[in-house]
Amino acid sequence: MAMLPIPTTYTSYTQAQEHFLQVLEQLELGNSIIIVQRQGHHDVALIAADELSALLEEVYLLRSPANAQRLFQSLNWSQERLSQTAATTSLEELRQELETEIEQEKAGSSLLFMLNQQTRCQDNILLTQKFRKFLKP
């Protein structure tokens, strides 16, 4: 049997039938799968609907190799970032870092706005100069 990445419990059909409410509660409480085994039949997996939905979403997102690569790069980046900040950074330091990033973003937006305005002014000056040449007798 393949190793499953989610905690898995194996039970017989008879045990599952006798303890069906507990089986449902176990599925509901935790991220787990219950494999029901019957003699002479294939095993059947029971899984919570939200867990199944999450697994199907992962499969969908990982179908595209390019998308999968981006997701794994993002995951690696966030894990590295978390390991760097979790042990060494206080809550106050994180708050200050966030405020700094917000201020830099605002300043960058203001700078970009000013550069755009300056470029527009220069364009207007050049256009005015070109039109003056045409207007001169």
C-alpha positions as CSV (number, residue, x, y, z in Angstrom):
1,M,0.0,0.0,0.0
2,A,1.1,3.5,-0.8
3,M,2.1,5.8,2.0
4,L,-0.5,8.5,2.4
5,P,0.6,12.1,3.5
6,I,-2.4,12.3,5.8
7,P,-2.9,10.3,9.1
8,T,-4.7,7.1,8.0
9,T,-6.6,4.6,10.0
10,Y,-7.4,1.1,8.7
11,T,-10.6,-0.6,9.8
12,S,-12.7,-3.5,8.8
13,Y,-16.2,-3.1,7.2
14,T,-17.8,-4.6,10.3
15,Q,-16.0,-2.3,12.7
16,A,-16.8,0.7,10.6
17,Q,-20.4,-0.3,10.5
18,E,-20.6,-0.9,14.2
19,H,-18.9,2.4,15.1
20,F,-20.1,4.5,12.2
21,L,-20.8,7.6,14.3
22,Q,-17.3,7.5,15.8
23,V,-15.9,7.1,12.3
24,L,-17.7,10.2,11.1
25,E,-16.6,12.2,14.2
26,Q,-13.0,11.1,13.6
27,L,-13.2,12.3,10.0
28,E,-14.8,15.6,11.0
29,L,-12.4,16.4,13.9
30,G,-9.1,15.9,12.2
31,N,-7.4,15.7,8.8
32,S,-7.5,12.0,8.5
33,I,-8.5,9.2,6.1
34,I,-10.2,6.0,7.2
35,I,-9.6,3.0,4.9
36,V,-12.3,0.4,5.1
37,Q,-11.2,-3.0,4.2
38,R,-13.5,-5.8,3.0
39,Q,-12.6,-9.3,2.2
40,G,-12.7,-10.0,-1.5
41,H,-13.2,-6.3,-2.4
42,H,-11.0,-3.3,-3.0
43,D,-10.3,-1.0,0.0
44,V,-12.5,2.1,0.2
45,A,-11.3,5.5,1.6
46,L,-13.5,7.7,3.7
47,I,-12.4,11.4,3.8
48,A,-14.0,14.6,5.1
49,A,-15.5,16.7,2.2
50,D,-13.4,19.7,3.0
51,E,-10.2,17.6,3.0
52,L,-11.1,16.1,-0.3
53,S,-11.9,19.6,-1.7
54,A,-8.4,20.8,-0.6
55,L,-6.7,17.8,-2.1
56,L,-8.5,18.3,-5.4
57,E,-7.6,22.0,-5.4
58,E,-3.9,21.1,-4.9
59,V,-4.1,18.6,-7.8
60,Y,-5.6,21.2,-10.0
61,L,-3.0,23.9,-9.1
62,L,-0.1,21.5,-9.6
63,R,-1.3,20.2,-13.0
64,S,0.6,22.9,-14.8
65,P,4.4,22.5,-14.4
66,A,5.0,26.2,-14.6
67,N,2.3,26.9,-11.9
68,A,3.7,24.1,-9.8
69,Q,7.2,25.5,-10.0
70,R,5.9,29.0,-9.0
71,L,4.0,27.5,-6.0
72,F,7.0,25.5,-4.8
73,Q,9.3,28.6,-5.2
74,S,6.8,30.7,-3.2
75,L,6.5,28.0,-0.5
76,N,10.3,27.7,-0.2
77,W,10.6,31.5,0.0
78,S,8.0,31.7,2.7
79,Q,9.5,28.8,4.7
80,E,13.0,30.5,4.5
81,R,11.5,33.8,5.5
82,L,9.6,32.3,8.4
83,S,12.6,30.4,9.7
84,Q,14.7,33.6,9.5
85,T,12.2,35.8,11.3
86,A,10.4,33.4,13.7
87,A,13.3,32.7,16.0
88,T,15.0,36.1,15.9
89,T,12.4,38.8,15.4
90,S,10.1,40.1,18.1
91,L,6.5,41.2,17.3
92,E,7.6,44.9,17.7
93,E,10.4,44.4,15.2
94,L,8.0,42.8,12.7
95,R,5.5,45.7,13.2
96,Q,8.3,48.2,12.5
97,E,9.5,46.3,9.5
98,L,5.9,46.3,8.1
99,E,5.5,50.0,8.7
100,T,8.9,50.6,7.0
101,E,7.8,48.6,3.9
102,I,4.5,50.5,3.8
103,E,6.3,53.8,4.0
104,Q,8.7,52.7,1.3
105,E,5.9,51.6,-0.9
106,K,4.1,55.0,-0.4
107,A,7.4,56.8,-1.1
108,G,7.9,54.7,-4.2
109,S,4.4,55.4,-5.4
110,S,5.0,59.2,-4.8
111,L,8.3,59.1,-6.6
112,L,6.8,57.2,-9.5
113,F,3.9,59.8,-9.6
114,M,6.4,62.6,-9.6
115,L,8.5,61.0,-12.4
116,N,5.4,60.5,-14.5
117,Q,4.4,64.1,-14.0
118,Q,7.9,65.3,-14.9
119,T,7.9,63.1,-18.0
120,R,4.5,64.6,-19.0
121,C,5.8,68.1,-18.5
122,Q,8.8,67.4,-20.6
123,D,6.6,65.9,-23.3
124,N,4.4,69.0,-23.2
125,I,7.4,71.3,-23.5
126,L,8.7,69.4,-26.5
127,L,5.3,69.4,-28.2
128,T,5.0,73.1,-27.5
129,Q,8.4,73.8,-29.1
130,K,7.5,71.8,-32.2
131,F,4.2,73.6,-32.6
132,R,5.9,77.0,-32.2
133,K,8.2,76.1,-35.2
134,F,5.1,75.6,-37.3
135,L,3.4,78.7,-36.0
136,K,6.3,81.0,-36.8
137,P,5.9,83.0,-40.0
